[in-house]
Each structure stands twice: as C-alpha cells, then as structure tokens.
Amino acid sequence: MDKKEEIKKKGSFLQRNEKPGNKPPGNKPPAGDSGSQKGGKKPGFNFYWIYAILAVIFIGIQFLNWGGSAVEISQMRFENEMLLWDEETGTDIEKLKVINQETVEVFIKEDRLYKEKYEDAAPARGMGDARRPQYVFQIASVENFEQLVRETQRPWPSADRFPIYPETRKSWGTDILSWLLPIGLLIAFWIFIMRRMAGGGGPGGQMFNIGKSKATLFDKDTHVTIDFKDVAGLEEAKVELMEIVDFLKNPKKYTELGGKIPKGALLVGPPGTGKTLLAKAVAGQAQVPFFSLSGSDFVEMFVGVGASRVRDLFKQAKEKAPCIIFIDEIDAIGRARGKNPMTGANDERENTLNQLLAEMDGFGTNIGVIILAATNRADVLDRALMRAGRFDRQIHVEMPDLIEREAIFNVHMKPLKLDKGLNSDFLAKQTPGFSGADIANVCNEAALIAARRNKKQVGKQDFLDAVDRIIGGLEKRNKIISPNEKKVIAYHESGHAAVSWLLEHAHPLVKVTIVPRGKALGAAWYLPEERQISTHEQMFDEITATLGGRAAEDIIFGKISTGALNDLEKVTKQAYSMVVYFGLNKKIGNISYYDSSGQNEYTFTKPYSEKTAQTIDEEVRALVEKAYVRAKNTLLEYKDKLIELGNLLL
C-alpha cells in the first residue's frame, strides 16, 4: 500500500470517528489525529496576510525616505543664500532639477555642505549611488525661473555655471490608488449588498437563502433552561415524553432488544394546555440539539419553497443527530390533502406536506432524529401524517383537573410575594375549566391588581378579582345605565341565581353582580362540577337555569328585553347538541349527526333529510319551551325571595 492510499484511509477513519457517539474517550485526540479534531486543528495560512504585507511595503516606499528627505525652503532663500558666486570658491550649487514644471530640487556640492548656512540639510546618500537633493522649493513659472538663473549666471565663468535639468516624474502610488480605490469601493459595496440580501436585512432580504430552513437551533451553547420540574401537572404526557428523552440518551437499551426508536410524537390538546412548554422541557431534559419552528414558517408565496425548507431542515438535523425537531401548529401544513375549500389555493402546502411525509418515513433514513409536533386541530390533519411510522405516538394534553391546577398555581405563585393565609387548593377550586395559560394569567393579574392597590403582598381578594376580570372582563363602574335598566338587570341576574340555587343538577352559584364587565351588564358566576359525562337531567337543569333571567323579567315586569341574547344563544346550542349530537331525544332516537373527523367541514349538504330537519327544529323548540315554563313556575313559587334578592342587588 503506497503512502497516498494510507493517508486517505487514515482521513476517512478520522471522519467516521468524528460522528456523534463515535468520539474517542477522554479529552485528548487520538494519536496521529492532532489536526483532525476540532480542538487541536491549527488555523490554515490566510492569503490576506500577503496582501497586507505588500500594502505595508508599498506605503513604505511611498512615504518613507530612504536616506533622509530634502528640506523645503522658499525661493527667496534660494536666491539670497545659494544662487551666489565667489571668486575663490565659485558657486555651491552642483545642479538643479525642475520637477513637473512646479518644483525645483537643489543639489549642493558635497564639499560645501560643511558651511553653517547648510547645517539644516543632512549630507546623506540615497538608495544605491543616486544622490538625493538637499533642498526643494516651489516656483510659479518655469520660464521666469530659468530666465532668472541665466541672468544671474551670465557674469560667471563658464566652468562655474551649473545645469538645469527638466524632469517629468510620475507618482505611481497615487496613480495606482486613483485606479484601485473606485474599483475597491465598488467591490466592497457589492459585497455589503449581497450580505444584506443573504442575511434578510430590509426589503428583498433572504433572496439567496429563501429555501433555507427558518428553524431556531438550541444546542449546548444556547441550551434551554426549562425541564420537567418546571411543568406542573400533565403527568401522563411527561411519562411518554420522558421515554423519548431516554431513547435519545440511551438508544442501545432499546435497540439491543430489536426495537426501533419512534419517529415522532404528536401533542394534541386545546390552546393554553402547555404543548409548547412540554416540548421545551423535552429539549432541556434531553440536552441534545433542538430545532424549533412553526408550521407557518414553511409557507411562502413562492412555489417549492416549503418543500425546500423541509429538505434543508432535515439535512441540518441529520448533521446534528441525535436531535429533536419541534414543529408548532403543524396543521398549517399538515391539513388533509384534497379538502381545501378553494381548488388550487392550497397546492404549495400540499407539496410541503408531501416532502414532510417523504422525509419522515421515505427511502432515506433519519436515525436519531425525533420529531415532536403540536396542534389543537388534530381532526383536520392528513391521515398519512398520523399513521404509525411517522407520528407513532399521539399524546393528548387535556385541560388540567383540580390536583393539576393546584400544582400549576404552585409553580406560578413562586415568584410572587404572597399573604401567609393564601392557599393554592382554594384557588384551584375557584378556577374550573382554566388552562395552564389562564392560571399563569390569573397569577400575573393578581400581582398587578395588588400593586395598583399599593399593597406589599398579593392577597386572596386580589386573586378572586383577577379571576373575575379574566372571566367577565374589566369593571365599568362609570357606565351610564338608567334606573329602569338597572332594575331590569338586577331582577334578570336574580332569576339566574334563584333558579340555579333551587335546581338539583344546576351548577352551584358563587357570585351574582350587576356591575357591568366587558360587554355584560351583569353576571352570575358558577362553579361547574368537574364531570366527564352528563345526563339528560343535568343538561336540562342547566338550560332551565340559563333561562331563569328571562323568566324573572317576564314575572316581575310582564315583558321581556333584549338582555337575554347571550342566554338564548347558549341555550339554543345546548338544546341542538342534546337532540342532534348526544341522542338524548326520544323522537330522533339513538342517532348522532356529529362528525368527529372534521371531513364535512367544507360540505354544503346536511347528513339528514328535510323531514328530519323539521323534526329536529320542533324537538329543540319544545325542549327550550319546556325549560322556560319550568323556570317560570320555580320563580313564581319563590317570588318573594326573587324580589328580596333583586332589591339587595340594587
């Protein structure tokens, strides 16, 4: 084997050893590998040093005088002190040179430089044997100067007369600089423009890297500080994701038994439940490179850009493997193909999705690259994206229950200065149906309210006011309401409160107010029972309680107002869902027209006949009317209590 082949083999071996997971043990590079490792690599010779040295030499030649420089004098001094003749010594001047018809160089004879009047001139030789001038001065006109010198020399003996040499001298440095400077400025300006365009500065930015991935990389230099300790609740989701972290840290543990590492996990759940936070925690816990981007980052007005960005993303990920790619809001590109509302309007997204499908489970292998994605619209995602081998796991991130809400409160209350008596268990009970984001908002609002009241600590009332503000909106105490309107609002809210209090399955009442908040003129707050399934009786009691306000207006004033719009909207939706979706109506029977797949999102036909539609309308109307009559009868029975509560509110 010759020397070249040996070196080539050695280089390929070192390249293989540089891949993640194949690094030699210890901090030192292996023998014979001083230049291949990142830490021991010597910087190569930079050709810019040659240009720098040449420039220094060039400037030196131009500006440094090798052997001393001529003394600049006035023409008057030249005429009074140098342009003289003596009978014994003759003239001191050896010769004169007229440079470019404007400068005169004076050469003094070497044996005369000892004179006192020439002591400011250095008697030195220049480069080689060429003598340099001792003095130099400017002239206005060559003809006048030459005439002056000739007239002065006329009486002198011919042997003492000195010659005048005209010389045209070029400054090569100035000439070259005058050529190179504009060209250099143009090149520098061009490079600046190109870099700005490539770097995305200003309009037209990213013209040359438009197909590059926009993913933000978090690695050991810019590591994520969040881990699973910072994520409260979501214990089941954390267990699933912790296993993915373990895959990345100890892959051999699973592959030794013949198993394969999952390709991806899809986080599904309502907004604000902590899907993105969980992904950040995975990145922080795994301590591996983490690419984060949004589904909309792939979408561009140019055709083919989305697919190009997907290719570039996976190319970068393979180089950094093992790593995690996190795509937030994946429904932006992962919608079911062929289901777009406008034909041809979604082709670019479909191309991007096709490329994503090919990268996730195509012919190419992505060993050590795990994809996490988050969406709250799992029903609209393409079936090919959801199959095993692409997103092997679907992790459902649900709204937190009572225990999880308490844990979330504990996390978000840590940085606050709290009253000693404040209990996170009480706050968790006051916030049913709140997501993690809502709870974070409650804690922040409570701190702001306490600061507005000039308190030193955040108290229980601040938290309750924060909950009220998030549910109902900002208080509008200065809103102009007439006494008559105020009376109607008071009895309307009293009706809600009374009916919900008297019915068995209605939600327990917490608070009733006629202080306007947001768009509402008054409100009744409830603490909904946390149940997973509901019966006909429970839903019917809720509808009855919602209609209690309108029934109270009818009983007290004998007429009804437009104030029950929100109540009627809620009641109608609930009644329709009972009849059409949940099969809680005897006439319609055990049939549901609910489409959980979301495939009928853009269809214009109903899944039932006109006769069935008429029956549904009749049953909904009968159900709502029955609830309204029930609410009125309940309030008539306790009319004195209703009036008492209304007066109390007023």
Summary of the structure (lengths in Angstrom):
residues: 650
radius of gyration: 45.1
end to end distance: 102.7
largest distance: 149.1
contacts: 1779
relative contact order: 0.05
helix: 49%
strand: 11%
